[in-house]
Amino acid sequence: MIQARIHQGRIEAQDPIPEDWEGQLVKIVPLTPDDPLPDLEACLTALEVLGPMEFDPGERELAAQTLAEMDRLSRQAMHA
């Protein structure tokens, strides 16, 4: 299976396309919440193995400020 993203009416493959697929007709269907994402599952497992996250001094506050600014900008864009 190859994952792709639709962007401005075009299909952008997220994975390399095998050479033997050249010229073949393909069927594209959207992912659903029930579809497994093996890459995501592997990443989540690797993160869990690392244990709890630790912040350097001031890092937690910087992350909160950055998220608040992103929230403000996205709300501003929605109202525009």
Stockholm file with secondary structure:
# STOCKHOLM 1.0

chainA/1-80         MIQARIHQGRIEAQDPIPEDWEGQLVKIVPLTPDDPLPDLEACLTALEVLGPMEFDPGERELAAQTLAEMDRLSRQAMHA
#=GR chainA/1-80 SS CCCEEEETTEEEESSCCCGGGTTCCCCCCCCCTTSCCHHHHHHHHHHHHHCSCCCCTTHHHHHHHHHHHHHHHHHHHHHC
#=GC SS_cons        CCCEEEETTEEEESSCCCGGGTTCCCCCCCCCTTSCCHHHHHHHHHHHHHCSCCCCTTHHHHHHHHHHHHHHHHHHHHHC
//
